Amino acid sequence: MARLRIFTILLALIPIATGAISLMGLSDPLYKSAQLTIMPVLDSNLRFLGGVWCALGFALLWSAFDLAKRGPIFRTVWMAIFVGGIGRVLSVIFVGLPPLPFVFFTVLEIAGAPLFLYWHSKVCNSQLLLS
C-alpha cells in the first residue's frame, strides 16, 4: 500500500503542476512558443481543461491518503486519464505525432492507467484478506 501511495502522490503532482500552468491559456509557455493565433474559444477551452486537469490531480492526491476508502475516486480519476489518452491516440491518428513528451504522456495514460487500476485492486484485495 505504501508504494502505491507514494507513486500516486508523485504522479498527482504532474496534473496539478501542468494544470496550473495550463490555466494561463494561450500564454502557457507550451502554447506561447507555438505562436498560435489568439482565439477566445481556444484560450477558454485550454484554461477550462487546465482547471479540470489540475482538479483531477488534487482528487488523485486526496485519494492517496486513504486508498481503500477513497478507491472510487482513485479509479474514476485513472479512468478519466485513460479516456484522455484515447483522445491523444485519436489526435495521433488524425493529425500526427505530438512532441516527444506528449508521446510519453500518452503511453502513461493508455498503459499506465490500467496498471494503476490493477495495482489498486490487488492492494485493496490483499488488505481485505488481512482484515
Backbone bond lengths (Angstrom), bond angles and torsions (degrees), N, CA, C in turn:
res aa  C-N    CA-C-N  psi(-1)  N-CA   C-N-CA  omega(-1)  CA-C   N-CA-C  phi
1 M - - - 1.455 - - 1.533 110.69 -
2 A 1.327 116.36 -37.75 1.467 120.31 -177.02 1.524 111.26 -63.22
3 R 1.337 116.94 -41.76 1.475 119.57 -179.67 1.521 110.97 -64.65
4 L 1.325 116.37 -44.02 1.465 120.00 178.76 1.521 110.26 -61.75
5 R 1.326 116.98 -39.85 1.465 120.65 178.03 1.525 110.95 -62.36
6 I 1.322 117.02 -45.50 1.470 120.74 -179.06 1.525 110.57 -63.15
7 F 1.334 117.36 -47.49 1.463 120.46 178.83 1.522 111.43 -61.89
8 T 1.320 115.97 -38.94 1.465 119.88 179.86 1.527 110.62 -64.61
9 I 1.310 116.69 -44.07 1.467 120.41 178.57 1.524 110.50 -61.79
10 L 1.325 116.55 -47.40 1.467 119.86 -179.67 1.529 111.87 -62.25
11 L 1.329 116.42 -44.37 1.464 119.40 -178.90 1.527 111.96 -71.30
12 A 1.333 118.15 -27.80 1.462 120.85 177.43 1.524 111.46 -65.50
13 L 1.326 115.90 -27.95 1.467 119.65 -179.62 1.529 112.13 -66.29
14 I 1.332 117.30 -26.03 1.470 120.76 -179.60 1.522 111.22 -64.83
15 P 1.351 119.54 -55.75 1.466 117.23 179.25 1.532 113.21 -68.35
16 I 1.322 117.49 -27.42 1.462 118.63 176.97 1.528 109.40 -64.08
17 A 1.321 116.50 -49.17 1.471 120.60 -177.85 1.528 111.80 -69.83
18 T 1.331 116.66 -49.78 1.472 118.45 -177.17 1.526 111.23 -70.37
19 G 1.331 117.23 -31.35 1.462 119.63 175.81 1.515 111.47 -66.17
20 A 1.332 116.04 -41.82 1.465 120.06 178.01 1.531 110.49 -62.19
21 I 1.320 116.84 -41.18 1.469 120.63 178.14 1.529 110.07 -65.75
22 S 1.331 116.67 -39.09 1.466 120.45 -179.24 1.524 112.29 -67.10
23 L 1.326 117.30 -19.83 1.458 119.60 175.79 1.531 111.64 -64.44
24 M 1.328 116.23 -10.44 1.466 121.18 175.89 1.530 110.86 -77.60
25 G 1.322 118.27 -5.49 1.460 121.56 179.59 1.515 111.37 62.31
26 L 1.291 115.92 -135.94 1.472 120.12 -178.05 1.520 112.37 -70.60
27 S 1.327 118.21 -8.02 1.471 121.57 174.05 1.521 111.70 -85.28
28 D 1.349 117.23 -8.50 1.471 122.16 173.31 1.534 106.42 -51.68
29 P 1.345 117.95 133.80 1.469 119.80 -177.36 1.535 113.68 -52.51
30 L 1.314 118.33 -35.18 1.462 121.09 179.31 1.529 110.90 -62.87
31 Y 1.314 116.11 -48.60 1.466 119.70 -177.74 1.527 111.50 -77.55
32 K 1.333 116.66 -33.95 1.465 119.85 178.84 1.530 110.37 -60.98
33 S 1.331 116.42 -39.28 1.469 119.89 -179.81 1.531 111.55 -68.27
34 A 1.328 117.73 -22.07 1.464 121.02 178.66 1.523 111.55 -80.38
35 Q 1.328 117.05 -8.05 1.464 123.33 178.60 1.528 111.70 50.00
36 L 1.318 115.54 50.80 1.459 121.68 178.91 1.523 110.52 -75.16
37 T 1.302 115.83 151.28 1.455 120.38 173.48 1.527 107.91 -66.66
38 I 1.305 116.10 132.46 1.456 119.44 -178.81 1.522 108.77 -74.30
39 M 1.327 114.17 117.46 1.460 121.29 177.93 1.527 107.04 -127.08
40 P 1.325 117.67 128.20 1.465 120.05 -178.61 1.528 113.45 -55.14
41 V 1.321 118.97 -40.06 1.461 119.99 -177.60 1.532 111.14 -66.72
42 L 1.325 117.57 -39.51 1.459 120.83 178.77 1.527 109.95 -68.43
43 D 1.335 117.05 -46.13 1.456 120.55 179.47 1.531 110.54 -61.00
44 S 1.317 116.90 -43.58 1.457 121.66 179.74 1.526 111.29 -62.01
45 N 1.332 117.30 -45.40 1.465 120.96 179.64 1.523 111.65 -65.14
46 L 1.331 117.54 -41.23 1.461 120.27 179.16 1.529 111.01 -62.61
47 R 1.322 116.18 -42.76 1.470 119.45 179.40 1.529 110.81 -67.06
48 F 1.326 117.17 -41.33 1.461 120.87 178.33 1.523 110.27 -61.48
49 L 1.320 116.61 -50.09 1.467 120.43 -178.79 1.525 111.29 -65.48
50 G 1.337 117.26 -33.66 1.461 120.40 174.62 1.518 111.18 -62.70
51 G 1.334 116.72 -40.19 1.460 120.56 177.80 1.521 111.91 -66.60
52 V 1.330 116.48 -41.98 1.465 120.53 177.82 1.522 109.80 -63.60
53 W 1.323 117.11 -44.49 1.465 122.38 -179.55 1.528 110.16 -61.47
54 C 1.324 116.73 -43.82 1.470 121.45 178.52 1.536 109.71 -62.31
55 A 1.327 116.77 -43.90 1.465 120.73 179.67 1.527 111.59 -63.48
56 L 1.343 117.37 -38.23 1.468 119.98 176.03 1.528 110.08 -61.37
57 G 1.319 116.40 -39.04 1.468 119.92 177.52 1.515 111.54 -62.35
58 F 1.342 117.29 -43.48 1.466 120.16 178.48 1.532 111.06 -66.06
59 A 1.337 116.98 -37.46 1.473 119.85 177.41 1.528 110.66 -64.16
60 L 1.325 116.32 -40.99 1.459 120.41 178.23 1.530 110.14 -65.35
61 L 1.321 116.70 -43.01 1.465 121.04 177.48 1.534 110.21 -60.58
62 W 1.312 117.46 -45.83 1.465 121.81 179.76 1.528 110.64 -60.98
63 S 1.337 116.28 -40.83 1.470 119.63 -178.83 1.528 111.75 -66.42
64 A 1.320 117.29 -26.32 1.466 121.29 -176.06 1.522 113.00 -63.42
65 F 1.321 117.20 -24.29 1.458 119.91 -174.63 1.526 113.90 -86.56
66 D 1.328 116.69 -4.80 1.467 121.02 170.63 1.525 106.99 -158.76
67 L 1.323 115.07 75.41 1.464 120.85 -172.65 1.524 113.40 -62.29
68 A 1.296 118.05 -28.61 1.466 119.68 179.78 1.527 110.69 -74.62
69 K 1.319 117.40 -52.70 1.465 120.76 -177.81 1.529 112.84 -72.16
70 R 1.318 116.33 -31.80 1.470 120.26 -177.86 1.527 111.64 -99.70
71 G 1.326 115.40 20.56 1.460 121.63 179.91 1.516 114.38 -54.22
72 P 1.348 119.06 -41.76 1.473 118.13 179.15 1.537 113.17 -59.59
73 I 1.331 116.84 -37.95 1.468 120.31 176.97 1.525 109.53 -67.18
74 F 1.321 116.89 -47.00 1.468 122.11 178.98 1.528 109.95 -54.07
75 R 1.327 116.59 -49.72 1.467 120.91 -177.47 1.524 111.97 -67.29
76 T 1.327 116.69 -39.20 1.466 120.14 179.52 1.526 110.97 -63.70
77 V 1.317 116.59 -43.45 1.474 120.08 179.38 1.521 110.17 -62.34
78 W 1.345 117.29 -46.03 1.468 118.91 -179.36 1.525 112.03 -66.76
79 M 1.333 117.57 -33.12 1.467 119.22 175.57 1.526 110.46 -67.74
80 A 1.328 117.67 -38.51 1.462 121.51 176.85 1.529 110.54 -63.24
81 I 1.325 116.20 -41.06 1.471 120.22 177.97 1.524 109.99 -64.18
82 F 1.324 117.22 -40.67 1.464 120.85 177.60 1.533 111.13 -61.28
83 V 1.322 117.02 -45.24 1.471 120.66 179.12 1.534 110.29 -63.77
84 G 1.332 116.71 -38.21 1.463 119.75 174.32 1.516 111.64 -60.97
85 G 1.324 116.52 -38.00 1.466 120.92 176.19 1.520 112.17 -63.00
86 I 1.325 116.58 -36.26 1.469 119.84 175.79 1.529 109.26 -61.71
87 G 1.335 116.24 -40.05 1.467 119.90 175.40 1.517 112.00 -59.03
88 R 1.317 117.13 -40.37 1.475 120.15 178.07 1.527 111.10 -65.83
89 V 1.337 116.23 -40.33 1.468 119.75 178.22 1.526 109.78 -62.06
90 L 1.320 116.97 -42.57 1.467 120.05 177.13 1.527 110.94 -60.47
91 S 1.320 116.44 -38.94 1.462 120.18 177.20 1.520 111.44 -62.58
92 V 1.328 116.83 -42.06 1.473 120.38 177.12 1.526 110.06 -60.59
93 I 1.322 116.66 -43.67 1.466 121.17 -178.80 1.526 111.29 -63.93
94 F 1.330 117.11 -45.91 1.460 120.54 -172.90 1.522 115.22 -91.50
95 V 1.340 117.48 -24.18 1.464 120.36 -174.68 1.521 112.81 -119.56
96 G 1.327 117.74 -37.37 1.459 121.42 -178.85 1.515 111.22 127.99
97 L 1.328 115.42 176.81 1.465 121.29 -177.58 1.528 111.45 -70.58
98 P 1.335 116.33 136.90 1.466 120.25 173.32 1.524 108.95 -82.52
99 P 1.334 117.27 179.59 1.473 119.68 174.52 1.535 110.67 -58.01
100 L 1.315 115.96 154.61 1.460 123.50 -173.78 1.532 115.48 -49.25
101 P 1.341 119.92 -43.72 1.474 117.60 179.67 1.532 112.26 -58.29
102 F 1.318 117.34 -32.66 1.462 120.23 -179.36 1.520 112.00 -74.76
103 V 1.313 116.80 -26.08 1.467 120.09 173.41 1.529 108.12 -65.93
104 F 1.332 117.08 -42.87 1.466 121.80 176.34 1.528 110.61 -59.68
105 F 1.341 116.97 -44.83 1.464 120.61 179.64 1.528 110.35 -60.67
106 T 1.328 115.92 -40.31 1.469 120.05 -179.70 1.521 110.64 -62.73
107 V 1.324 116.84 -42.55 1.466 120.50 178.70 1.528 109.72 -63.32
108 L 1.326 116.66 -43.16 1.470 120.44 178.25 1.525 110.40 -60.96
109 E 1.314 116.66 -42.15 1.464 120.60 -177.23 1.533 111.92 -70.04
110 I 1.311 117.02 -42.72 1.467 120.85 -175.86 1.533 111.89 -80.73
111 A 1.321 117.43 -42.11 1.473 120.30 -178.01 1.526 111.70 -95.74
112 G 1.325 116.65 -38.72 1.458 120.45 -175.94 1.513 113.61 -70.26
113 A 1.318 117.13 -40.43 1.473 119.59 -178.30 1.530 111.52 -58.05
114 P 1.339 119.28 -50.89 1.466 117.86 177.58 1.533 112.82 -61.09
115 L 1.321 117.04 -35.12 1.466 119.63 178.53 1.528 111.33 -65.15
116 F 1.321 116.86 -40.95 1.465 119.38 178.07 1.526 111.12 -67.72
117 L 1.324 117.50 -36.64 1.465 120.40 176.47 1.532 110.50 -63.94
118 Y 1.311 115.98 -42.39 1.475 120.98 178.34 1.534 110.14 -64.55
119 W 1.337 116.54 -47.48 1.460 121.87 179.73 1.532 109.75 -57.81
120 H 1.311 116.78 -45.84 1.453 121.31 179.61 1.533 110.86 -59.91
121 S 1.322 117.35 -44.20 1.472 119.55 -179.60 1.525 110.96 -64.61
122 K 1.329 117.20 -38.88 1.471 120.66 178.04 1.530 110.93 -63.69
123 V 1.320 116.27 -45.86 1.462 120.62 -178.83 1.531 110.08 -63.61
124 C 1.316 117.07 -46.50 1.475 120.00 -178.76 1.519 111.29 -66.92
125 N 1.326 118.36 -39.45 1.463 120.46 178.07 1.511 111.47 -65.97
126 S 1.333 117.89 -38.43 1.465 119.55 179.49 1.528 110.69 -68.35
127 Q 1.324 117.53 -33.27 1.464 120.67 176.77 1.518 111.08 -67.60
128 L 1.349 116.84 -37.33 1.462 120.25 177.58 1.517 110.69 -62.82
129 L 1.334 115.68 -38.16 1.463 119.94 179.98 1.518 111.38 -68.13
130 L 1.335 116.81 -31.38 1.467 120.69 -179.45 1.525 112.12 -79.46
131 S 1.324 117.60 -20.29 1.469 120.47 -177.57 1.497 112.57 -74.37
